């Protein structure tokens, strides 16, 4: 292969990078880092899974991307442009949506009102986006007037993901979407995440159910002590003896 062809291929490979973290150090308290040189690449249309033991920095990584944690050094880019410490509202306008693990719905509001809150920056698109959201979460379309606070944990998770999708994001950040759900609801959550990703939304998911996460993701990262200890395709990580021995034995379906 010629140098020119090789260079063009490399440029094309880099052109499809949507989110990239390079040597990111970040934390909540002054002088205390939770991330200690984390790296991640998410390309257009990929489903990226992030697993690791408690305290590894998984949720902190997502919050660093979404401007909720102070990044002290390193680089985070969105479509090649730096977004380090950019505020969440600015990121939403750039097509990034974040679904936290807890407190992710407005319980006193109806499902419909929750969805409207997700579209506050572009209310004219409500009908179009509602059609898309209910194509994935059909149950919600039949219960729009129901108060979100009366829903089960799994149903609230559906509302939270739906509200995030109302703004037609290009990137979706999910923090442990299966946490606290029954096995049946967990399976449903993973199916919906796959459906969202197949609809063209680049998805970065932190997940407690490591095996299930790696089964559906294109690529995965194992975080340990704030750094990416292992990276590979979901299938490769599932079958890596070191990952199995060090992580999957304790990261089956319960640990986070």
Backbone as CSV, one residue per row, in Angstrom:
resi,resn,N_x,N_y,N_z,CA_x,CA_y,CA_z,C_x,C_y,C_z
1,UNK,0.863,-1.204,0.000,0.000,0.000,0.000,0.892,1.244,0.000
2,UNK,0.561,2.228,-0.808,1.360,3.439,-0.871,1.160,4.280,0.368
3,UNK,2.113,5.206,0.607,1.998,6.100,1.759,0.751,6.948,1.652
4,UNK,0.421,7.374,0.416,-0.760,8.209,0.212,-2.029,7.448,0.563
5,UNK,-2.125,6.215,0.079,-3.301,5.392,0.382,-3.409,5.137,1.869
6,UNK,-2.260,4.825,2.488,-2.241,4.575,3.932,-2.670,5.813,4.694
7,UNK,-2.176,6.981,4.243,-2.539,8.222,4.914,-4.014,8.527,4.785
8,UNK,-4.579,8.266,3.591,-6.003,8.505,3.389,-6.843,7.592,4.271
9,UNK,-6.416,6.335,4.399,-7.147,5.393,5.242,-7.118,5.834,6.697
10,UNK,-5.946,6.313,7.138,-5.832,6.781,8.522,-6.712,7.994,8.758
11,UNK,-6.755,8.905,7.770,-7.582,10.100,7.911,-9.053,9.723,7.979
12,UNK,-9.458,8.767,7.112,-10.844,8.331,7.121,-11.214,7.702,8.458
13,UNK,-10.304,6.870,8.995,-10.550,6.215,10.285,-10.725,7.241,11.393
14,UNK,-9.942,8.323,11.314,-10.038,9.352,12.347,-11.242,10.248,12.136
15,UNK,-11.651,10.419,10.872,-12.788,11.285,10.575,-14.075,10.798,11.231
16,UNK,-14.199,9.480,11.456,-15.447,8.981,12.021,-15.431,8.923,13.545
17,UNK,-14.381,9.462,14.162,-14.329,9.525,15.624,-15.284,10.621,16.100
18,UNK,-16.218,10.248,16.958,-17.200,11.205,17.469,-16.739,11.758,18.818
19,UNK,-16.422,10.867,19.752,-15.955,11.275,21.078,-14.591,10.645,21.334
20,UNK,-13.660,11.442,21.838,-12.346,10.898,22.170,-11.831,11.513,23.466
21,UNK,-11.391,10.664,24.372,-10.741,11.081,25.614,-9.282,10.679,25.534
22,UNK,-8.394,11.609,25.870,-6.965,11.345,25.829,-6.330,11.760,27.153
23,UNK,-5.840,10.762,27.908,-5.096,10.991,29.150,-5.838,11.940,30.092
24,UNK,-7.109,11.649,30.340,-7.952,12.536,31.147,-7.768,12.257,32.643
25,UNK,-7.493,13.332,33.378,-7.452,13.304,34.834,-8.576,14.207,35.338
26,UNK,-9.403,13.681,36.214,-10.565,14.447,36.673,-10.997,13.965,38.045
27,UNK,-11.684,14.858,38.786,-12.169,14.485,40.108,-13.116,15.524,40.667
28,UNK,-13.688,15.203,41.816,-14.684,16.053,42.450,-14.068,17.007,43.475
29,UNK,-13.081,16.497,44.246,-12.471,17.281,45.320,-11.111,17.807,44.878
30,UNK,-10.735,18.982,45.360,-9.428,19.539,45.000,-8.295,18.577,45.352
31,UNK,-7.434,18.325,44.371,-6.269,17.495,44.620,-6.522,16.004,44.633
32,UNK,-7.776,15.591,44.420,-8.105,14.163,44.442,-8.691,13.776,43.081
33,UNK,-7.972,12.970,42.340,-8.447,12.529,41.028,-9.141,11.182,41.127
34,UNK,-10.232,11.040,40.395,-10.893,9.753,40.231,-10.448,9.111,38.920
35,UNK,-10.329,9.937,37.882,-9.749,9.476,36.621,-8.271,9.816,36.614
36,UNK,-7.449,8.845,36.243,-5.999,9.012,36.302,-5.344,8.638,34.972
37,UNK,-5.769,9.331,33.923,-5.214,9.069,32.603,-6.102,8.196,31.747
38,UNK,-7.409,8.431,31.799,-8.367,7.617,31.050,-8.359,7.977,29.566
39,UNK,-8.500,6.929,28.732,-8.567,7.096,27.284,-9.794,6.362,26.751
40,UNK,-10.400,6.912,25.728,-11.567,6.273,25.107,-11.766,6.866,23.717
41,UNK,-12.192,6.013,22.790,-12.571,6.460,21.447,-13.926,5.853,21.108
42,UNK,-14.861,6.688,20.693,-16.173,6.229,20.220,-16.361,6.749,18.799
43,UNK,-16.529,5.809,17.864,-16.707,6.186,16.464,-18.193,6.257,16.105
44,UNK,-18.454,6.857,14.971,-19.820,7.053,14.513,-20.607,5.746,14.513
45,UNK,-21.745,5.734,15.231,-22.627,4.583,15.235,-22.237,3.452,16.162
46,UNK,-21.144,3.601,16.900,-20.705,2.525,17.787,-21.501,2.503,19.089
47,UNK,-21.566,1.302,19.672,-22.054,1.114,21.035,-20.847,0.716,21.872
48,UNK,-20.451,1.607,22.768,-19.272,1.404,23.607,-19.721,1.049,25.024
49,UNK,-19.185,-0.042,25.557,-19.475,-0.442,26.925,-18.302,-0.168,27.845
50,UNK,-18.596,0.327,29.038,-17.558,0.599,30.037,-17.879,-0.194,31.291
51,UNK,-16.970,-1.092,31.675,-17.169,-1.903,32.866,-15.966,-1.732,33.795
52,UNK,-16.086,-2.265,34.993,-14.987,-2.193,35.948,-15.502,-2.293,37.366
53,UNK,-14.608,-2.485,38.326,-15.022,-2.633,39.726,-15.554,-1.330,40.310
54,UNK,-16.180,-1.422,41.475,-16.640,-0.227,42.180,-15.485,0.737,42.390
55,UNK,-15.746,2.019,42.178,-14.726,3.041,42.406,-13.716,3.177,41.294
56,UNK,-13.951,2.485,40.176,-12.985,2.529,39.072,-13.033,3.838,38.298
57,UNK,-14.133,4.593,38.439,-14.261,5.865,37.729,-15.190,5.822,36.537
58,UNK,-16.017,4.777,36.461,-16.887,4.612,35.284,-17.865,5.780,35.132
59,UNK,-18.633,6.062,36.181,-19.608,7.152,36.105,-18.906,8.499,35.984
60,UNK,-17.761,8.628,36.639,-16.991,9.873,36.555,-16.566,10.148,35.123
61,UNK,-16.251,9.098,34.386,-15.858,9.280,32.994,-16.995,9.893,32.185
62,UNK,-18.216,9.351,32.349,-19.357,9.916,31.637,-19.602,11.362,32.045
63,UNK,-19.532,11.622,33.341,-19.779,12.975,33.839,-18.700,13.949,33.374
64,UNK,-17.496,13.454,33.160,-16.432,14.312,32.627,-16.747,14.725,31.196
65,UNK,-17.270,13.780,30.415,-17.662,14.117,29.042,-18.770,15.157,29.050
66,UNK,-19.704,15.017,29.984,-20.892,15.870,29.998,-20.714,17.141,30.836
67,UNK,-19.504,17.449,31.234,-19.219,18.702,31.918,-19.672,18.777,33.355
68,UNK,-19.880,17.618,33.998,-20.370,17.589,35.373,-19.264,17.339,36.395
69,UNK,-18.056,17.065,35.910,-16.898,16.842,36.771,-15.748,17.668,36.231
70,UNK,-14.963,18.235,37.122,-13.855,19.087,36.707,-12.726,18.255,36.099
71,UNK,-12.431,18.516,34.823,-11.313,17.874,34.140,-10.065,18.720,34.382
72,UNK,-9.058,18.110,35.020,-7.866,18.861,35.415,-6.779,18.832,34.350
73,UNK,-6.734,17.760,33.586,-5.769,17.689,32.488,-6.244,16.629,31.504
74,UNK,-5.636,16.663,30.331,-6.063,15.758,29.273,-7.010,16.448,28.313
75,UNK,-7.500,15.713,27.345,-8.344,16.280,26.299,-9.576,15.429,26.072
76,UNK,-10.713,16.102,25.849,-11.950,15.453,25.439,-12.446,16.195,24.212
77,UNK,-12.690,15.462,23.137,-13.163,16.107,21.919,-14.475,15.503,21.457
78,UNK,-15.275,16.330,20.815,-16.521,15.916,20.171,-16.414,16.333,18.710
79,UNK,-16.404,15.359,17.820,-16.224,15.633,16.386,-14.991,16.493,16.127
80,UNK,-13.931,16.196,16.856,-12.652,16.862,16.654,-12.468,18.175,17.385
81,UNK,-13.503,18.672,18.061,-13.411,19.951,18.771,-13.394,19.719,20.278
82,UNK,-12.558,20.453,20.977,-12.440,20.280,22.421,-13.733,20.669,23.139
83,UNK,-14.136,19.823,24.081,-15.316,20.136,24.902,-14.957,20.047,26.387
84,UNK,-13.681,20.153,26.708,-13.242,20.038,28.096,-13.933,21.089,28.956
85,UNK,-14.621,20.618,29.994,-15.316,21.474,30.973,-16.382,22.369,30.348
86,UNK,-16.859,22.008,29.161,-17.990,22.723,28.579,-19.248,22.358,29.353
87,UNK,-20.096,23.319,29.643,-21.278,23.081,30.458,-22.301,22.208,29.734
88,UNK,-23.098,21.524,30.555,-24.035,20.537,30.027,-25.002,21.124,29.004
89,UNK,-25.515,22.332,29.257,-26.487,22.903,28.326,-25.868,23.170,26.953
90,UNK,-24.584,23.504,26.931,-23.891,23.713,25.658,-23.708,22.398,24.927
91,UNK,-23.454,21.328,25.712,-23.263,20.018,25.105,-24.565,19.477,24.515
92,UNK,-25.685,19.745,25.191,-26.977,19.329,24.658,-27.206,19.965,23.290
93,UNK,-26.854,21.227,23.163,-27.017,21.914,21.887,-26.123,21.316,20.803
94,UNK,-25.031,20.683,21.231,-24.110,20.058,20.277,-24.461,18.596,20.018
95,UNK,-25.563,18.122,20.607,-26.030,16.785,20.290,-25.637,15.700,21.259
96,UNK,-25.265,16.076,22.497,-24.890,15.082,23.505,-25.992,15.005,24.554
97,UNK,-26.437,13.790,24.863,-27.469,13.581,25.881,-26.923,12.635,26.947
98,UNK,-27.352,12.858,28.194,-26.864,12.071,29.330,-28.039,11.587,30.162
99,UNK,-28.057,10.276,30.463,-29.086,9.704,31.331,-28.410,9.208,32.598
100,UNK,-28.584,9.910,33.730,-27.953,9.465,34.983,-28.617,8.216,35.525
101,UNK,-27.941,7.586,36.470,-28.463,6.343,37.038,-29.680,6.583,37.925
102,UNK,-29.649,7.657,38.715,-30.737,7.945,39.652,-31.277,9.354,39.421
103,UNK,-32.456,9.608,39.995,-33.090,10.931,39.864,-33.130,11.378,38.403
104,UNK,-33.573,10.465,37.540,-33.498,10.740,36.107,-34.849,11.065,35.472
105,UNK,-35.910,11.213,36.292,-37.192,11.694,35.789,-37.735,12.759,36.740
106,UNK,-38.714,13.514,36.260,-39.430,14.453,37.121,-40.673,13.728,37.622
107,UNK,-40.664,13.204,38.864,-41.736,12.317,39.324,-43.099,12.972,39.413
108,UNK,-43.159,14.288,39.639,-44.448,14.962,39.776,-45.088,15.291,38.430
109,UNK,-44.336,15.128,37.349,-44.841,15.440,36.018,-45.298,14.170,35.312
110,UNK,-46.154,14.325,34.333,-46.604,13.182,33.536,-45.483,12.734,32.598
111,UNK,-45.661,11.576,31.991,-44.701,11.109,30.995,-44.584,12.127,29.867
112,UNK,-45.727,12.631,29.414,-45.723,13.614,28.334,-44.949,14.865,28.722
113,UNK,-45.159,15.351,29.943,-44.456,16.556,30.400,-42.959,16.301,30.538
114,UNK,-42.582,15.102,30.963,-41.163,14.752,31.012,-40.550,14.815,29.620
115,UNK,-41.268,14.284,28.638,-40.751,14.306,27.271,-40.655,15.731,26.738
116,UNK,-41.609,16.554,27.083,-41.575,17.954,26.663,-40.375,18.681,27.275
117,UNK,-40.036,18.321,28.515,-38.866,18.924,29.156,-37.591,18.584,28.388
118,UNK,-37.558,17.388,27.794,-36.394,17.001,27.018,-36.241,17.789,25.735
119,UNK,-37.295,18.453,25.319,-37.291,19.178,24.055,-37.448,20.683,24.270
120,UNK,-37.064,21.151,25.441,-37.291,22.569,25.754,-36.523,23.506,24.835
121,UNK,-35.414,23.024,24.237,-34.643,23.887,23.345,-35.198,23.915,21.921
122,UNK,-36.107,22.992,21.614,-36.656,22.931,20.253,-38.075,22.372,20.288
123,UNK,-39.005,23.067,20.940,-40.354,22.529,21.136,-41.124,22.264,19.845
124,UNK,-40.775,22.924,18.752,-41.506,22.735,17.500,-41.335,21.315,16.936
125,UNK,-40.290,20.631,17.387,-40.024,19.288,16.858,-40.712,18.201,17.675
126,UNK,-41.597,18.582,18.593,-42.169,17.609,19.532,-42.873,16.450,18.826
127,UNK,-43.750,16.729,17.903,-44.531,15.662,17.256,-43.620,14.675,16.537
128,UNK,-42.658,15.207,15.811,-41.730,14.353,15.061,-40.898,13.483,15.998
129,UNK,-40.377,14.081,17.069,-39.529,13.327,17.984,-40.350,12.332,18.800
130,UNK,-41.585,12.704,19.148,-42.439,11.780,19.893,-42.697,10.525,19.064
131,UNK,-42.882,10.692,17.766,-43.110,9.542,16.883,-41.900,8.610,16.894
132,UNK,-40.702,9.194,16.864,-39.487,8.382,16.898,-39.354,7.655,18.229
133,UNK,-39.538,8.391,19.318,-39.361,7.809,20.655,-40.343,6.672,20.899
134,UNK,-41.585,6.872,20.510,-42.589,5.833,20.754,-42.452,4.655,19.776
135,UNK,-41.659,4.816,18.729,-41.357,3.671,17.870,-40.429,2.701,18.591
136,UNK,-39.665,3.219,19.550,-38.779,2.378,20.358,-39.441,1.987,21.670
137,UNK,-40.125,2.951,22.294,-40.785,2.720,23.582,-42.303,2.835,23.372
138,UNK,-42.875,1.834,22.720,-44.290,1.905,22.331,-45.215,2.044,23.533
139,UNK,-44.844,1.431,24.671,-45.707,1.476,25.852,-45.953,2.904,26.329
140,UNK,-44.931,3.746,26.203,-45.055,5.113,26.709,-46.091,5.908,25.921
141,UNK,-46.194,5.620,24.640,-47.148,6.351,23.809,-48.583,6.143,24.235
142,UNK,-48.857,5.039,24.927,-50.202,4.733,25.390,-50.474,5.274,26.798
143,UNK,-49.441,5.835,27.430,-49.575,6.233,28.846,-49.030,7.640,29.091
144,UNK,-49.150,8.500,28.102,-48.511,9.809,28.180,-49.008,10.655,29.350
145,UNK,-50.246,10.436,29.789,-50.809,11.262,30.859,-50.494,10.727,32.255
146,UNK,-49.867,9.560,32.319,-49.573,8.961,33.630,-48.408,9.684,34.298
147,UNK,-48.510,9.861,35.613,-47.464,10.560,36.365,-46.226,9.672,36.463
148,UNK,-45.083,10.263,36.191,-43.830,9.493,36.168,-43.513,8.880,37.524
149,UNK,-43.928,9.559,38.604,-43.655,9.049,39.944,-44.378,7.760,40.272
150,UNK,-45.381,7.406,39.496,-46.145,6.179,39.739,-45.579,4.981,38.980
151,UNK,-44.518,5.197,38.218,-43.963,4.144,37.378,-42.973,3.275,38.146
152,UNK,-42.771,2.051,37.628,-41.749,1.167,38.190,-40.366,1.675,37.790
153,UNK,-39.324,1.064,38.370,-37.962,1.480,38.043,-37.642,1.316,36.574
154,UNK,-38.075,0.191,36.001,-37.828,-0.045,34.584,-38.555,0.942,33.697
155,UNK,-39.775,1.283,34.082,-40.557,2.239,33.301,-39.962,3.641,33.411
156,UNK,-39.465,3.984,34.585,-38.806,5.290,34.740,-37.563,5.365,33.853
157,UNK,-36.847,4.254,33.784,-35.658,4.227,32.933,-36.034,4.460,31.476
158,UNK,-37.168,3.912,31.049,-37.644,4.142,29.687,-37.953,5.617,29.458
159,UNK,-38.600,6.240,30.447,-38.926,7.663,30.338,-37.650,8.500,30.262
160,UNK,-36.674,8.158,31.100,-35.418,8.913,31.125,-34.696,8.823,29.780
161,UNK,-34.626,7.620,29.226,-33.969,7.469,27.929,-34.771,8.171,26.829
162,UNK,-36.095,8.085,26.914,-36.940,8.748,25.918,-36.761,10.256,25.958
163,UNK,-36.725,10.814,27.172,-36.549,12.262,27.286,-35.211,12.688,26.679
164,UNK,-34.156,11.900,26.909,-32.848,12.215,26.334,-32.884,12.170,24.807
165,UNK,-33.677,11.265,24.259,-33.742,11.110,22.813,-34.583,12.182,22.132
166,UNK,-35.385,12.908,22.900,-36.261,13.918,22.301,-35.474,15.003,21.567
167,UNK,-34.251,15.287,22.035,-33.452,16.326,21.397,-32.671,15.819,20.186
168,UNK,-32.969,14.583,19.748,-32.308,14.007,18.576,-30.785,14.054,18.717
169,UNK,-30.259,13.453,19.792,-28.813,13.520,20.017,-28.040,12.640,19.046
170,UNK,-26.793,13.014,18.792,-25.904,12.158,18.018,-25.111,11.246,18.944
171,UNK,-25.013,11.638,20.227,-24.291,10.854,21.229,-25.167,10.710,22.463
172,UNK,-25.297,9.472,22.954,-26.075,9.192,24.154,-25.164,8.569,25.200
173,UNK,-25.119,9.180,26.392,-24.335,8.677,27.516,-25.292,8.048,28.521
174,UNK,-25.111,6.757,28.812,-26.000,6.032,29.713,-25.226,5.542,30.929
175,UNK,-25.688,5.922,32.117,-25.029,5.508,33.355,-25.828,4.376,34.000
176,UNK,-25.371,3.154,33.810,-25.941,1.942,34.402,-27.464,1.829,34.180
177,UNK,-27.875,1.694,32.937,-29.316,1.633,32.641,-30.031,0.426,33.241
178,UNK,-29.299,-0.632,33.627,-29.970,-1.816,34.185,-29.949,-1.857,35.711
179,UNK,-29.364,-0.842,36.348,-29.211,-0.865,37.806,-30.565,-0.939,38.512
180,UNK,-30.686,-1.861,39.447,-31.890,-1.973,40.263,-33.072,-2.620,39.582
181,UNK,-32.889,-3.109,38.365,-33.999,-3.701,37.633,-34.012,-5.224,37.804
182,UNK,-35.197,-5.800,37.666,-35.326,-7.251,37.696,-34.642,-7.833,36.460
183,UNK,-34.301,-9.126,36.476,-33.657,-9.734,35.298,-34.433,-9.520,33.998
184,UNK,-35.755,-9.627,34.071,-36.564,-9.416,32.865,-36.451,-7.981,32.387
185,UNK,-36.540,-7.045,33.320,-36.433,-5.629,32.963,-35.035,-5.283,32.486
186,UNK,-34.014,-5.961,33.047,-32.657,-5.743,32.571,-32.542,-6.122,31.100
187,UNK,-33.063,-7.295,30.749,-33.028,-7.725,29.349,-33.718,-6.712,28.454
188,UNK,-34.851,-6.198,28.921,-35.603,-5.209,28.149,-34.776,-3.944,27.960
189,UNK,-34.075,-3.515,29.025,-33.257,-2.307,28.940,-32.153,-2.474,27.899
190,UNK,-31.502,-3.639,27.882,-30.428,-3.865,26.919,-30.966,-3.916,25.491
191,UNK,-32.145,-4.479,25.311,-32.756,-4.505,23.984,-33.029,-3.080,23.499
192,UNK,-33.536,-2.231,24.397,-33.838,-0.844,24.010,-32.559,-0.076,23.693
193,UNK,-31.514,-0.315,24.471,-30.240,0.351,24.190,-29.746,-0.041,22.798
194,UNK,-29.838,-1.319,22.469,-29.436,-1.783,21.135,-30.282,-1.140,20.051
195,UNK,-31.595,-1.024,20.292,-32.484,-0.405,19.313,-32.106,1.054,19.081
196,UNK,-31.805,1.767,20.166,-31.403,3.177,20.052,-30.133,3.286,19.221
197,UNK,-29.174,2.433,19.518,-27.902,2.459,18.801,-28.098,2.129,17.323
198,UNK,-28.941,1.141,17.036,-29.195,0.754,15.646,-29.887,1.868,14.871
199,UNK,-30.555,2.777,15.591,-31.204,3.920,14.942,-30.202,5.008,14.579
200,UNK,-28.915,4.766,14.889,-27.875,5.692,14.461,-27.279,6.554,15.541
201,UNK,-27.639,6.311,16.798,-27.131,7.128,17.901,-25.875,6.475,18.485
202,UNK,-24.747,7.150,18.401,-23.526,6.671,19.029,-23.754,6.618,20.534
203,UNK,-23.493,5.470,21.149,-23.877,5.260,22.542,-22.686,4.827,23.377
204,UNK,-22.490,5.487,24.503,-21.449,5.121,25.475,-22.161,4.761,26.764
205,UNK,-22.014,3.505,27.180,-22.800,2.982,28.300,-21.898,2.444,29.401
206,UNK,-22.063,2.975,30.598,-21.468,2.384,31.803,-22.452,1.355,32.321
207,UNK,-21.967,0.166,32.661,-22.911,-0.875,33.045,-22.357,-1.801,34.126
208,UNK,-23.235,-2.135,35.088,-22.904,-3.045,36.173,-22.935,-4.499,35.710
209,UNK,-23.829,-4.827,34.792,-23.952,-6.187,34.292,-22.926,-6.358,33.175
210,UNK,-21.701,-6.703,33.583,-20.573,-6.674,32.660,-20.737,-7.645,31.502
211,UNK,-21.162,-8.855,31.797,-21.276,-9.855,30.737,-22.307,-9.431,29.692
212,UNK,-23.462,-8.992,30.146,-24.523,-8.590,29.206,-24.091,-7.374,28.397
213,UNK,-23.402,-6.466,29.050,-22.900,-5.275,28.372,-21.949,-5.651,27.249
214,UNK,-20.999,-6.531,27.539,-20.016,-6.918,26.536,-20.644,-7.724,25.405
215,UNK,-21.752,-8.400,25.691,-22.437,-9.178,24.660,-23.055,-8.295,23.580
216,UNK,-23.479,-7.089,23.945,-24.178,-6.248,22.965,-23.326,-5.105,22.424
217,UNK,-22.194,-4.785,23.076,-21.436,-3.616,22.633,-20.477,-3.973,21.497
218,UNK,-20.182,-2.982,20.668,-19.192,-3.157,19.610,-17.796,-3.279,20.214
219,UNK,-17.487,-2.360,21.097,-16.200,-2.384,21.797,-16.418,-2.049,23.265
220,UNK,-15.487,-2.512,24.089,-15.609,-2.260,25.510,-14.301,-1.778,26.113
221,UNK,-14.435,-1.092,27.236,-13.291,-0.646,28.022,-13.466,-1.144,29.448
222,UNK,-12.395,-1.700,30.010,-12.389,-2.080,31.416,-11.610,-1.017,32.169
223,UNK,-12.292,-0.287,33.049,-11.640,0.732,33.848,-11.215,0.150,35.193
224,UNK,-10.035,0.534,35.636,-9.547,0.131,36.954,-8.682,1.255,37.488
225,UNK,-9.014,1.741,38.684,-8.282,2.825,39.327,-8.156,4.047,38.423
226,UNK,-9.257,4.320,37.713,-9.321,5.541,36.919,-8.620,5.494,35.584
227,UNK,-8.189,4.302,35.164,-7.520,4.166,33.871,-8.132,3.003,33.098
228,UNK,-7.981,3.042,31.767,-8.475,1.942,30.953,-7.449,0.810,30.998
229,UNK,-7.794,-0.258,31.735,-6.880,-1.393,31.896,-6.885,-2.302,30.677
230,UNK,-8.062,-2.455,30.060,-8.205,-3.306,28.876,-9.180,-2.643,27.915
231,UNK,-8.951,-2.892,26.623,-9.858,-2.377,25.589,-9.896,-3.379,24.456
232,UNK,-11.082,-3.577,23.885,-11.202,-4.500,22.772,-12.646,-4.638,22.358
233,UNK,-12.912,-5.504,21.400,-14.301,-5.765,21.040,-14.993,-6.433,22.216
234,UNK,-16.309,-6.328,22.255,-17.044,-6.968,23.340,-16.745,-8.456,23.406
235,UNK,-16.703,-9.104,22.242,-16.452,-10.544,22.194,-15.053,-10.876,22.710
236,UNK,-14.058,-10.086,22.299,-12.684,-10.350,22.739,-12.549,-10.228,24.252
237,UNK,-13.169,-9.206,24.823,-13.076,-9.022,26.271,-13.800,-10.134,27.019
238,UNK,-14.926,-10.587,26.472,-15.662,-11.691,27.104,-14.833,-12.964,27.167
239,UNK,-13.934,-13.129,26.201,-13.148,-14.357,26.104,-11.692,-14.185,26.531
240,UNK,-11.344,-13.004,27.034,-9.971,-12.751,27.472,-9.751,-13.360,28.854
241,UNK,-8.830,-14.313,28.994,-8.617,-14.959,30.298,-8.299,-13.984,31.423
242,UNK,-7.535,-12.921,31.111,-7.190,-11.958,32.157,-8.427,-11.181,32.603
243,UNK,-9.248,-10.771,31.641,-10.473,-10.040,31.981,-11.425,-10.937,32.766
244,UNK,-11.529,-12.185,32.335,-12.395,-13.132,33.049,-11.903,-13.326,34.472
245,UNK,-10.619,-13.566,34.623,-10.070,-13.835,35.940,-10.100,-12.648,36.882
246,UNK,-9.810,-11.472,36.346,-9.707,-10.289,37.197,-11.031,-9.576,37.416
247,UNK,-11.939,-9.638,36.419,-13.124,-8.792,36.483,-14.449,-9.538,36.356
248,UNK,-14.560,-10.383,35.361,-15.871,-10.967,35.099,-16.325,-11.909,36.203
249,UNK,-15.396,-12.462,36.956,-15.793,-13.305,38.079,-16.550,-12.553,39.138
250,UNK,-16.256,-11.237,39.277,-16.936,-10.414,40.274,-17.859,-9.389,39.642
251,UNK,-17.913,-9.384,38.311,-18.742,-8.411,37.617,-19.825,-9.120,36.807
252,UNK,-20.452,-10.097,37.401,-21.469,-10.849,36.674,-22.712,-10.060,36.430
253,UNK,-23.610,-10.030,37.410,-24.868,-9.323,37.215,-25.169,-8.369,38.362
254,UNK,-24.316,-8.326,39.364,-24.659,-7.537,40.544,-23.695,-6.386,40.811
255,UNK,-22.416,-6.600,40.607,-21.452,-5.578,41.004,-21.471,-4.418,40.041
256,UNK,-21.027,-3.228,40.501,-21.052,-2.048,39.643,-19.701,-1.479,39.405
